[in-house]
Amino acid sequence: MAHPLDVPLLPPSLDIRLAELQAGAPSDPIFVRISFFDLEKCELPRFDALSYVWGSVDREETIECHDTRRQIRITASLHAALSRVRYRDQPRHIWADAICINQENLAEKSHHVAFMDRVYAKATKVLVCMGGDESGEASEVVALLNEHASRMGVKSLQDMPLLASNDPVLDDARWRSLAKLTRNDWFKRAWVVQEVGKAREARVLWGNEEFSYRRLMQLGRWIDRCAPLLIQRAGAYLLPIHTDWERWTPEWRANVDHDYTLIDFFSYAKGLGCRDPRDNVYSLLGHPLARTAADKPLLMPNYEVPIGEVLMELSSYMLRTLGLKTLSSVEHDNSTILEDLPSWITRWDMDLTWRSLGYYPDFYYRASGPEPEDPLRLWKPTFSASAPSVLAVQAAYLDTIDAVFPFPLVDEQGTESSDRWKNIFRFWDLGTAEEVASSAPRLVNTLVAIHRHLTARLFPAQLPDALSLTLCAGLQNYLEVEASLGSLETHRADFQAFWQLIESSAYSKLPSSGGDAEASWAEVNLACKGRCFFTTSKGYCGLGPLIAQPNDICYVFNTARVPFVVRAMESGKSRLLGEAYVHDFMHGELLYQSGKAVQWNRLDLY
């Protein structure tokens, strides 16, 4: 008799396997009975789908198929999850990818990944397995959820006030228990976003506690919008890909505040972890934004296709449908810029910056002039028929970079972490503005070096605004600082308060501004993480890609909202490094600088 995993489940059928988890105590051996069901045609038994972290393949355990007595090797984390969800007195039907999909059969895996979102949508519940709770903190999180239920019941969080910095709610020690949960490896995994997004009901299992995943996301949104100081003080932070994209139903737009597009969705998920880099794309194809009119994935998953082809197909689609704002999601490190892949494709496993500048519609940037109603009617991306990996854009030269000051992505001991999540949270981990000034010398030294460099190049009257506005990319609370005199004066006072902490000598002769150093630090934090400060040969200031170097070139692309930095390689080919903020050039000033119409020239990006 063939083992159920050896029977290939291939197109066009929608047959799936379900595992009947036999009853037992937590410490008993695990037995399952695997059966086949047609996902669409037959009466499915009630089943729950598991959402878990695969864990290390070096730590494996075995379970046994009840019918064939054949053992199946699974990771220790899945074994722990099965032990946690098993009933003591009756069988339980479950679906878990490592058991119900033959991971060695790439054709079957590709086929099932294309409709796996339907499996989670059909499940009675999705069980989010967070692992053990040795310190007993899960009960404290449950208590917080219950106590803050009234806050989370408000329809619009925008109608709720910010908590004052002296509000006693912020001093509740239980927020650190929530912070511990939010650092669970589950939140770093790409596939879980779909697994809970498609769920009818998602339940979190942490230790012996069980609670609603959606209520947890409501609490996360409340913290982000109404109690952001909890992020700095307690580290209680949930990534927006979880809080803002928790439901993947056809009515998902009713639950969000912005008119999101496909580029927003994929960018929110940038850097989430998976074993196969193709899954940074495939794991998101169940969302309505990533479906065709016939409710098919925009790309058909295929694990036999090289990762470069997958990335180029998605980036090309986004460029054709969304235009050049797609390029604002491009990031590189010193290795990827040299790889034999187009520089203009987005690598969704790379996430260096806190926020991109060029595709968020509410940002004021219009570097190539007023945005046309339909940018794609004015210019469409051009791909060479003979060389589809070459993207032709219309570009206007802005200036050449002559000095760069990278903001550190390393810890204060000078050691770069192998855990990208430590890099993501490191800026928040530095704490308040005062703590940064006293205990983050690498960052402080970078800021001081920038100030001294500008002091030698700019007139004294130019320096404060050029420095401060560049360090926050011209934004305060996501709005343009220079939009009104009032906001500019507030910005100046806040930055002076922050800078007096960083380098008191720079403002030593000035009285206290009465500004909010924390507000200024928050804006600098958001804008500078994963970027470098640069100056150009004509004396302009900017923020650009972390890997930018002297002699890299700033261009404005026709219809793009922000400038971009390009490197001319020794081969003569131009490689895109990423987007930039260039002070005094974000309102289309380049178009009118010489009093003549700007000259757009073709630039081929390789």
C-alpha positions in Angstrom: 0.0 0.0 0.0 1.4 3.3 -1.1 2.1 5.8 1.7 -0.3 8.8 1.4 2.7 11.2 1.0 3.9 9.1 -2.0 0.7 9.6 -4.0 1.3 12.9 -6.0 -1.5 15.4 -5.8 -1.1 17.4 -9.1 -3.2 19.6 -11.3 -5.9 19.9 -12.3 -7.3 18.4 -9.1 -7.7 20.3 -5.8 -7.2 17.2 -3.7 -5.6 17.8 -0.3 -4.4 15.7 2.5 -5.7 16.0 6.1 -4.1 14.5 9.1 -6.3 13.0 11.7 -4.4 13.6 14.9 -5.1 10.8 17.3 -5.9 11.5 20.9 -3.2 11.4 23.6 -1.6 13.1 26.5 1.0 15.8 25.8 3.9 13.4 26.4 2.5 10.4 24.4 3.9 9.5 21.0 2.1 11.2 18.1 0.0 9.2 15.6 -1.8 10.5 12.6 -4.0 9.0 10.0 -3.7 10.8 6.6 -6.7 10.9 4.2 -7.4 12.6 0.8 -10.2 15.1 0.3 -11.3 17.3 -2.7 -11.1 20.9 -1.4 -14.0 22.1 -3.5 -16.2 19.1 -4.3 -16.6 16.9 -1.2 -17.9 17.5 2.3 -14.8 18.3 4.2 -14.6 17.3 7.9 -14.2 20.1 10.3 -10.4 20.8 10.5 -8.0 23.3 11.9 -4.9 24.6 10.1 -1.6 25.1 11.9 0.4 28.3 11.6 3.8 27.8 13.2 7.6 28.3 12.7 9.3 25.5 11.0 12.4 25.8 13.2 15.7 24.1 12.6 15.9 21.1 10.4 18.8 19.9 12.6 16.3 19.3 15.4 13.9 16.7 14.1 11.4 14.3 15.7 9.3 11.5 14.3 5.5 10.9 14.2 3.9 7.7 13.0 1.2 7.2 10.3 -1.4 5.0 12.0 -2.4 3.1 8.9 1.0 2.3 7.4 3.2 2.4 10.5 5.6 4.5 8.6 7.4 7.2 10.4 7.5 10.8 9.2 10.3 13.1 10.2 9.2 16.6 11.2 10.9 19.6 12.9 10.9 19.8 16.7 8.7 22.9 16.6 6.0 21.2 14.6 6.2 18.2 16.9 5.6 20.6 19.9 2.7 22.3 18.0 1.0 18.9 17.4 1.4 17.9 21.1 -0.1 21.3 22.1 -3.2 21.0 19.9 -3.9 17.3 20.3 -7.1 16.4 22.2 -6.8 14.0 25.1 -10.1 12.2 24.4 -10.9 12.4 20.7 -9.2 12.7 17.3 -8.7 16.1 15.7 -8.4 16.8 11.9 -5.6 19.2 11.2 -3.7 20.6 8.2 0.0 21.3 8.5 2.1 22.0 5.4 5.0 19.8 6.3 2.7 16.8 6.7 0.1 17.5 4.1 2.3 18.6 1.2 5.1 16.4 -0.1 7.9 19.0 0.2 10.2 16.9 -1.9 7.9 16.9 -4.9 8.4 20.3 -6.5 5.5 19.9 -8.9 3.1 19.1 -6.1 4.5 21.8 -3.9 4.1 24.4 -6.6 0.6 23.3 -7.3 -0.5 23.4 -3.7 1.1 26.7 -2.9 -1.0 28.2 -5.7 -4.2 27.4 -3.8 -3.0 27.1 -0.2 -4.8 30.3 0.7 -8.1 28.4 0.1 -7.0 25.7 2.6 -6.6 28.3 5.4 -9.9 30.0 4.3 -11.7 26.6 4.6 -10.3 25.7 8.0 -12.6 26.1 11.0 -9.8 27.8 12.9 -6.2 28.7 12.3 -4.1 27.8 15.3 -1.2 30.2 15.8 1.4 28.2 17.7 3.8 30.5 19.6 5.5 27.8 21.6 6.1 27.5 25.3 5.7 30.1 28.0 8.3 29.2 30.6 8.1 32.6 32.4 4.3 32.7 32.7 3.9 35.9 30.7 1.1 34.7 28.5 -1.5 35.2 31.3 -0.3 38.9 31.6 -0.9 39.4 27.8 -4.4 37.9 28.2 -5.1 40.3 31.1 -3.9 43.3 28.9 -6.2 42.2 26.1 -9.2 42.0 28.4 -8.5 45.3 30.2 -8.0 47.2 27.0 -11.0 45.7 25.2 -13.0 48.9 25.5 -10.2 50.9 23.8 -10.1 48.5 21.0 -13.8 48.6 20.4 -13.6 52.1 19.0 -14.3 52.1 15.3 -11.7 54.6 14.3 -8.4 54.8 16.2 -7.8 58.1 14.6 -10.5 59.5 16.8 -8.6 58.4 20.0 -6.2 60.7 21.7 -2.5 60.1 22.1 -1.6 59.0 25.6 0.4 61.6 27.5 4.0 60.8 28.3 3.1 60.7 32.0 0.0 58.5 31.7 0.3 55.6 34.2 -0.8 53.2 31.6 2.6 53.5 30.0 4.3 52.3 33.2 2.5 49.0 33.4 5.2 46.3 33.6 3.0 43.8 31.7 3.7 45.6 28.4 7.1 44.0 28.5 5.4 40.6 28.5 3.6 41.7 25.3 6.9 42.9 23.9 8.3 39.4 24.5 5.4 37.9 22.5 5.9 40.4 19.6 9.6 39.2 19.3 8.5 35.6 18.8 10.0 34.1 15.7 6.5 33.5 14.3 6.1 37.3 13.5 9.2 37.1 11.4 8.0 34.4 9.1 6.5 35.3 5.6 3.9 32.5 5.3 2.1 33.3 8.5 0.7 36.6 7.0 -1.4 34.6 4.6 -2.3 31.9 7.1 -4.0 34.3 9.5 -5.1 36.7 6.8 -7.3 34.1 5.2 -8.6 32.6 8.5 -12.2 32.7 9.5 -11.0 32.7 13.1 -7.4 32.8 14.3 -6.4 31.7 17.8 -3.1 32.3 19.4 -1.7 29.4 21.5 1.1 30.6 23.8 2.0 28.2 26.6 -1.3 27.1 28.2 -3.1 30.3 27.2 -5.4 30.7 24.1 -6.6 34.1 22.9 -7.9 35.9 19.8 -5.3 36.8 17.2 -7.5 39.6 15.9 -7.8 41.2 19.3 -4.0 41.1 19.6 -3.8 43.0 16.3 -6.3 45.6 17.5 -4.1 46.2 20.5 -1.1 46.5 18.3 -2.8 49.2 16.2 -3.8 51.1 19.3 -0.2 51.1 20.5 1.1 52.3 17.1 -1.4 55.1 16.8 -2.3 56.1 20.4 0.6 54.9 22.6 3.8 54.9 20.5 5.9 55.6 23.6 5.3 51.9 24.5 7.4 51.0 21.5 10.4 52.9 22.9 9.8 52.2 26.6 8.7 48.6 26.5 9.6 47.4 23.0 6.0 46.4 22.3 5.9 46.7 18.6 4.1 44.7 15.9 5.0 45.2 12.3 2.4 46.9 10.1 2.2 43.9 7.8 0.5 42.1 10.7 -1.6 44.9 12.2 -2.7 46.7 9.0 -3.1 43.6 6.8 -4.7 41.2 9.2 -7.7 40.3 7.0 -7.4 39.1 3.4 -11.1 39.0 2.6 -12.6 40.6 -0.6 -13.8 43.4 1.7 -10.3 44.1 3.1 -10.2 47.7 2.0 -13.0 48.6 4.5 -10.5 47.8 7.3 -7.6 50.0 6.1 -7.1 53.8 6.2 -5.2 54.3 2.9 -5.7 53.4 -0.8 -3.0 50.7 -0.8 -1.6 49.2 -4.0 0.3 46.0 -4.7 3.6 47.8 -4.1 2.5 48.9 -0.6 1.5 45.4 0.3 4.7 43.7 -0.8 6.8 46.4 0.7 5.2 46.0 4.1 6.2 42.4 4.0 9.8 43.0 2.9 12.4 41.0 4.8 10.0 38.5 6.4 11.9 35.2 6.6 11.4 32.0 4.6 13.6 29.1 3.7 13.2 29.7 -0.1 13.6 33.3 -1.3 10.8 32.6 -3.9 8.4 32.4 -0.9 8.8 36.1 -0.3 6.7 36.4 -3.4 4.6 33.2 -3.3 3.5 33.6 0.3 1.6 36.8 -0.6 -0.2 35.7 -3.7 -3.4 34.9 -1.8 -4.2 38.5 -1.1 -6.9 40.2 -3.3 -4.3 42.7 -4.5 -2.2 39.8 -5.9 -5.0 38.1 -7.8 -6.2 38.4 -11.4 -9.8 39.2 -12.3 -10.4 35.4 -12.6 -9.1 35.1 -8.9 -5.8 33.4 -10.0 -2.4 34.3 -8.6 -0.6 37.1 -10.6 2.3 34.6 -10.9 1.9 30.9 -10.9 4.2 29.4 -8.2 7.0 27.3 -9.7 9.8 26.1 -7.5 11.8 25.0 -10.6 12.1 28.6 -11.8 15.2 30.5 -10.7 14.6 33.3 -8.1 15.9 35.9 -10.5 13.1 35.1 -13.0 10.5 35.3 -10.3 11.7 38.7 -9.1 11.9 40.1 -12.6 8.4 38.9 -13.6 6.9 40.6 -10.5 8.9 43.8 -10.8 8.1 44.1 -14.5 4.4 43.6 -13.8 4.5 46.3 -11.1 6.3 48.8 -13.4 3.8 48.2 -16.2 0.8 48.7 -13.9 2.0 51.1 -11.2 4.8 53.0 -12.9 8.1 54.2 -11.6 7.1 54.4 -7.9 7.9 50.7 -8.1 11.6 51.6 -8.1 11.3 53.1 -4.7 11.1 49.6 -3.2 14.6 48.7 -4.7 17.3 48.3 -2.1 20.9 46.9 -2.4 23.8 45.9 -0.3 27.4 45.7 -1.5 26.9 42.1 -2.6 23.6 42.3 -4.5 24.6 45.4 -6.5 27.3 43.2 -8.1 25.2 40.2 -8.8 24.2 39.2 -12.3 20.6 40.2 -11.9 18.9 43.5 -13.1 19.6 46.2 -10.5 16.0 47.6 -10.9 14.2 44.4 -9.6 13.1 44.5 -6.0 14.5 41.8 -3.7 11.7 41.3 -1.2 14.0 39.6 1.3 15.9 42.8 1.8 14.6 45.4 4.2 17.1 48.1 5.2 14.9 51.2 5.6 12.0 52.0 7.9 9.9 53.6 5.2 10.2 54.1 1.5 9.6 57.6 0.2 8.4 57.4 -3.4 5.2 55.3 -3.4 3.3 56.5 -0.3 0.7 58.7 -2.0 0.3 61.2 0.9 4.0 62.2 0.9 4.4 65.6 -0.7 7.3 64.6 -3.0 7.0 65.5 -6.7 10.6 65.7 -7.8 9.7 65.4 -11.5 6.9 68.0 -11.3 3.2 67.9 -10.7 2.0 64.3 -10.8 -0.2 63.6 -13.9 -3.6 62.0 -13.3 -2.4 58.9 -15.1 1.5 58.8 -15.1 1.4 55.7 -17.3 -0.2 57.7 -20.1 2.7 60.1 -20.1 5.5 57.4 -19.8 5.5 53.7 -19.7 8.5 51.6 -18.7 10.3 50.3 -21.7 12.0 46.9 -21.8 14.3 46.0 -24.7 12.9 43.1 -26.8 16.4 41.8 -27.3 17.4 42.4 -23.7 14.3 42.2 -21.4 16.5 42.7 -18.3 17.3 46.3 -19.4 14.9 49.0 -18.2 15.0 52.3 -20.2 13.9 55.4 -18.3 13.8 59.1 -19.1 16.3 60.8 -16.8 17.5 64.3 -16.0 20.9 64.8 -14.3 20.7 66.4 -10.9 24.3 66.2 -9.5 27.1 63.9 -8.5 27.7 62.7 -4.9 31.0 63.8 -3.4 30.8 62.7 0.2 28.7 60.0 2.1 28.0 59.3 5.8 26.4 55.9 6.2 24.2 55.5 9.3 25.4 52.4 11.2 23.6 49.1 10.9 25.9 47.7 13.5 25.7 47.6 17.2 27.6 49.9 19.5 30.4 47.4 19.9 30.9 47.6 16.1 29.7 44.1 15.4 27.2 43.6 12.6 24.4 41.2 13.7 23.6 38.1 11.7 20.1 38.5 12.9 18.4 41.1 10.6 15.7 41.5 13.2 18.2 43.0 15.6 19.0 45.5 12.9 15.4 46.3 12.3 14.6 47.0 16.0 18.0 48.4 16.9 17.1 52.1 16.4 14.1 51.7 18.6 16.2 49.7 21.1 18.4 52.7 21.5 15.6 54.3 23.5 14.9 58.0 24.1 16.8 60.9 22.5 18.7 61.4 25.7 19.7 57.7 25.9 20.8 57.9 22.3 23.0 60.9 23.0 24.6 59.2 26.0 24.9 55.6 24.9 25.1 55.4 21.1 28.5 56.9 20.2 28.6 55.4 16.6 25.4 57.1 15.7 26.3 60.3 17.5 29.7 60.4 15.8 28.1 60.1 12.4 25.7 63.0 13.1 28.6 65.1 14.4 30.7 64.4 11.4 27.9 65.4 9.1 27.5 68.7 11.0 31.2 69.5 10.7 31.2 68.6 7.1 28.3 71.0 6.4 29.9 73.7 8.5 32.8 73.9 6.1 30.6 74.1 3.1 27.4 76.0 3.8 26.7 79.5 4.9 25.7 79.6 8.6 22.2 80.7 7.9 21.7 77.7 5.5 23.1 75.0 7.8 20.4 74.4 10.5 17.5 73.9 8.0 19.5 72.0 5.4 20.7 69.6 8.1 17.5 69.1 10.0 15.2 68.9 7.1 17.4 66.4 5.3 17.7 64.2 8.4 13.9 63.9 8.6 13.4 63.8 4.8 11.4 67.0 5.0 8.6 65.2 7.0 7.0 65.6 10.4 4.1 63.3 11.3 4.2 62.2 7.6 3.4 65.8 6.5 5.7 68.4 4.8 7.6 70.4 7.4 7.8 73.5 5.2 4.1 73.5 4.3 3.5 76.2 6.9 5.6 78.6 9.0 4.1 77.1 12.2 5.2 73.5 11.4 8.6 74.8 10.4 9.1 76.7 13.6 8.0 73.6 15.6 10.4 71.5 13.7 13.3 73.9 14.3 12.6 74.0 18.0 12.3 70.2 18.2 15.5 69.7 16.3 17.4 72.2 18.4 16.4 70.4 21.5 17.5 67.1 20.0 20.8 68.5 18.7 21.7 70.1 22.0 21.7 66.5 23.4 23.9 65.3 20.5 26.5 68.1 20.3 25.8 70.8 22.9 28.6 72.9 21.5 26.7 73.4 18.2 24.0 75.3 20.0 25.8 76.2 23.2 25.2 80.0 22.7 21.5 79.5 22.2 18.9 79.4 24.9 16.7 76.3 25.3 14.3 76.0 22.5 11.5 74.5 24.5 11.2 71.9 21.7 10.5 68.2 21.9 13.7 66.3 21.4 11.8 63.0 21.3 9.6 64.2 18.4 12.7 65.2 16.4 14.5 61.9 17.2 11.5 59.9 16.1 11.5 61.6 12.6 15.3 61.3 12.2 15.0 57.6 13.3 12.3 56.9 10.6 14.1 58.7 7.8 17.8 57.7 8.4 17.6 54.0 9.2 19.2 52.0 6.4 20.4 55.1 4.5 23.3 57.4 4.3 23.6 61.2 4.4 25.4 62.6 1.4 26.4 65.9 -0.2 26.9 66.6 -3.9 29.5 68.5 -5.8 27.3 71.6 -6.0 26.7 71.6 -2.2 23.3 69.9 -2.0 22.3 67.6 0.9 20.5 64.3 0.7 19.6 60.9 2.1 20.3 58.0 -0.2 21.0 54.3 -0.3 23.3 52.9 2.4 25.8 51.8 -0.2 26.1 55.1 -2.1 29.7 56.3 -2.8 31.3 59.4 -4.1 30.9 59.7 -7.9 27.5 58.0 -7.8 25.0 60.1 -9.7 21.6 61.6 -8.6 18.9 61.6 -11.3 15.3 62.6 -11.5 13.3 60.1 -13.6 10.3 61.4 -15.6 7.0 60.8 -13.7 8.9 59.6 -10.5 8.1 61.3 -7.2 11.6 61.2 -5.8 15.2 61.3 -7.2 17.3 58.1 -7.6 21.0 57.3 -7.2 22.7 55.4 -10.0 26.2 54.0 -10.3 28.2 53.9 -13.5 30.0 50.5 -13.4 33.5 49.9 -14.9 31.7 48.1 -17.8 29.9 51.4 -18.6 26.5 50.0 -17.6 24.3 52.0 -15.1 23.1 50.2 -12.0 20.2 51.5 -9.9 21.1 51.8 -6.2 17.8 53.1 -4.9 15.7 56.2 -4.1 16.9 59.4 -2.5 15.8 62.6 -0.8 17.6 65.7 -2.1 16.9 68.9 -0.1 15.5 71.7 -2.3 14.7 69.3 -5.2 11.5 67.5 -4.0 9.0 69.9 -5.6 10.2 69.7 -9.2 12.8 72.5 -8.8 15.1 70.7 -11.3 12.6 71.3 -14.0 12.8 75.0 -13.7 16.3 75.6 -12.3 17.8 77.0 -15.5 14.7 78.8 -16.7 14.5 76.3 -19.6 12.5 73.1 -19.9 14.3 70.1 -18.5 16.0 67.8 -21.0 15.0 64.2 -20.5 17.5 61.7 -21.8 17.3 58.0 -22.1 19.1 56.0 -19.4 19.3 52.3 -19.6 19.4 50.5 -16.2 21.0 47.1 -16.2 
